[in-house]
Amino acid sequence: MTEAIQREPAFLRRKQVETRTGLSRSTIYQYIKDGAFPKPIPLGPRAVGWLESDVSDWIAARVKSARCGSGPAVVLLHGFGDTGDMWAPLATELAHTHTVVVPDLRGMGLSSHPDGGYDKRTQAGDIRAVLTHLNIDQADVVGHEIGRASCR
């Protein structure tokens, strides 16, 4: 019998949250004030942290994601100046035999438009956060143009 391994909650410090989200310190705290970002948890008299899972869920909610079909997962990543909608005809076909995930990359379409975080490592982290949020552990990834860079 296989037992599920439960991970301990992980905390992210402010700089890590800034890196993961591409948001500045002031924007993070403004979003918290507006109720649009997870609240930090006190870690000590002058230290706070955020649950990694809360930040990942926030990112996943901002990277608009369309999911359809069932079967092995495939992620379709669009190119520069485009949106996930470019994949509609292919996604419709693939949905007959696959779970299809078609996000809008950071800063495009309906995803968030932060000041930074447009490097391929951060973009890949965004996609990982979407897949984690959707409980998808493994997927084939198809990328077009800049979407291809996020695949690496």
C-alpha positions as CSV (number, residue, x, y, z in Angstrom):
1,M,0.0,0.0,0.0
2,T,1.3,3.4,-0.9
3,E,0.9,6.2,1.6
4,A,0.6,9.8,0.4
5,I,3.5,11.9,1.5
6,Q,2.4,15.2,3.0
7,R,4.7,18.1,2.5
8,E,5.3,20.5,5.4
9,P,4.0,24.0,4.6
10,A,6.8,26.1,3.2
11,F,7.1,29.8,3.9
12,L,8.3,32.4,1.4
13,R,10.0,35.6,2.6
14,R,9.1,39.0,1.0
15,K,12.0,39.0,-1.5
16,Q,11.0,35.5,-2.6
17,V,7.4,36.6,-3.0
18,E,8.6,39.5,-5.1
19,T,10.6,37.2,-7.3
20,R,7.8,34.7,-7.7
21,T,5.1,37.2,-8.5
22,G,7.1,40.0,-10.3
23,L,5.4,42.5,-8.0
24,S,7.2,45.2,-6.0
25,R,7.0,45.5,-2.3
26,S,4.6,48.4,-2.4
27,T,2.3,46.6,-4.9
28,I,2.2,43.5,-2.7
29,Y,1.2,45.5,0.3
30,Q,-1.3,47.6,-1.6
31,Y,-2.9,44.3,-2.9
32,I,-3.0,43.0,0.7
33,K,-4.7,46.2,1.8
34,D,-7.2,45.8,-1.1
35,G,-7.8,42.1,-0.2
36,A,-6.4,41.0,-3.5
37,F,-3.3,39.2,-2.2
38,P,-2.7,36.6,0.6
39,K,-2.0,38.1,4.0
40,P,1.5,37.4,5.5
41,I,1.9,35.3,8.6
42,P,3.9,36.7,11.5
43,L,7.1,34.7,11.9
44,G,8.7,36.8,14.6
45,P,8.7,40.3,16.1
46,R,9.8,41.9,12.8
47,A,9.5,39.0,10.3
48,V,6.6,37.8,8.1
49,G,6.3,35.1,5.5
50,W,3.7,33.8,3.1
51,L,2.6,30.2,2.7
52,E,4.1,29.1,-0.6
53,S,0.9,27.3,-1.5
54,D,-1.1,30.6,-1.0
55,V,1.3,32.5,-3.4
56,S,1.2,29.6,-5.9
57,D,-2.6,29.7,-5.8
58,W,-2.6,33.4,-6.3
59,I,-0.3,33.1,-9.3
60,A,-2.5,30.3,-10.7
61,A,-5.6,32.5,-10.5
62,R,-3.8,35.2,-12.4
63,V,-2.5,33.1,-15.2
64,K,-5.8,32.6,-16.9
65,S,-6.1,28.9,-17.5
66,A,-8.6,27.0,-19.7
67,R,-8.8,23.3,-18.9
68,C,-10.8,20.9,-20.9
69,G,-11.0,17.2,-21.8
70,S,-9.6,14.2,-19.9
71,G,-6.7,11.9,-20.3
72,P,-2.9,12.6,-20.3
73,A,-2.3,16.3,-19.8
74,V,-0.9,18.6,-22.5
75,V,-0.1,22.3,-22.0
76,L,-0.2,24.7,-25.0
77,L,1.8,27.9,-24.6
78,H,1.3,30.8,-27.0
79,G,3.8,33.1,-28.6
80,F,4.5,36.8,-28.0
81,G,1.6,39.2,-28.5
82,D,-0.8,36.3,-28.6
83,T,-3.1,34.6,-26.1
84,G,-4.1,31.0,-25.4
85,D,-7.0,31.5,-27.7
86,M,-4.6,30.9,-30.7
87,W,-4.8,27.2,-29.7
88,A,-8.6,26.9,-29.8
89,P,-8.8,24.6,-32.9
90,L,-6.0,22.3,-31.7
91,A,-7.3,22.3,-28.1
92,T,-10.7,21.2,-29.3
93,E,-9.2,18.3,-31.1
94,L,-6.8,17.3,-28.3
95,A,-9.6,17.4,-25.7
96,H,-11.1,14.2,-27.2
97,T,-8.1,12.3,-25.8
98,H,-6.2,14.6,-23.4
99,T,-6.6,17.0,-20.5
100,V,-5.7,20.3,-22.3
101,V,-4.4,23.3,-20.3
102,V,-4.2,26.6,-22.3
103,P,-2.9,29.5,-20.1
104,D,-2.3,33.1,-21.0
105,L,1.3,33.8,-20.2
106,R,2.2,36.5,-17.7
107,G,1.4,39.9,-19.1
108,M,-0.7,38.7,-22.0
109,G,-4.4,38.2,-22.5
110,L,-6.3,37.9,-19.2
111,S,-3.3,37.1,-17.0
112,S,-1.8,39.6,-14.6
113,H,0.5,42.3,-15.9
114,P,3.2,42.8,-13.3
115,D,6.2,45.1,-13.7
116,G,8.6,42.2,-13.9
117,G,9.0,38.4,-14.0
118,Y,9.0,38.0,-17.7
119,D,12.1,35.8,-17.8
120,K,11.7,32.1,-18.9
121,R,12.4,30.8,-15.4
122,T,9.6,32.8,-13.8
123,Q,7.2,32.0,-16.7
124,A,8.0,28.3,-16.2
125,G,7.3,28.7,-12.5
126,D,3.9,30.3,-13.4
127,I,3.0,27.3,-15.5
128,R,4.1,24.9,-12.8
129,A,1.9,26.8,-10.3
130,V,-1.1,26.5,-12.7
131,L,-0.5,22.7,-13.1
132,T,-0.1,22.3,-9.3
133,H,-3.3,24.2,-8.8
134,L,-5.0,21.9,-11.2
135,N,-3.5,18.8,-9.5
136,I,-1.6,17.9,-12.7
137,D,1.8,16.4,-11.9
138,Q,3.0,15.5,-15.4
139,A,2.2,17.0,-18.8
140,D,3.5,17.3,-22.3
141,V,4.2,20.9,-23.2
142,V,3.9,22.4,-26.7
143,G,5.2,26.0,-27.1
144,H,5.0,28.5,-29.9
145,E,7.7,31.2,-30.2
146,I,8.3,32.6,-26.6
147,G,6.0,29.9,-25.2
148,R,8.7,27.5,-26.3
149,A,11.3,29.2,-24.1
150,S,9.1,28.5,-21.1
151,C,9.2,24.8,-21.9
152,R,12.9,24.4,-21.1
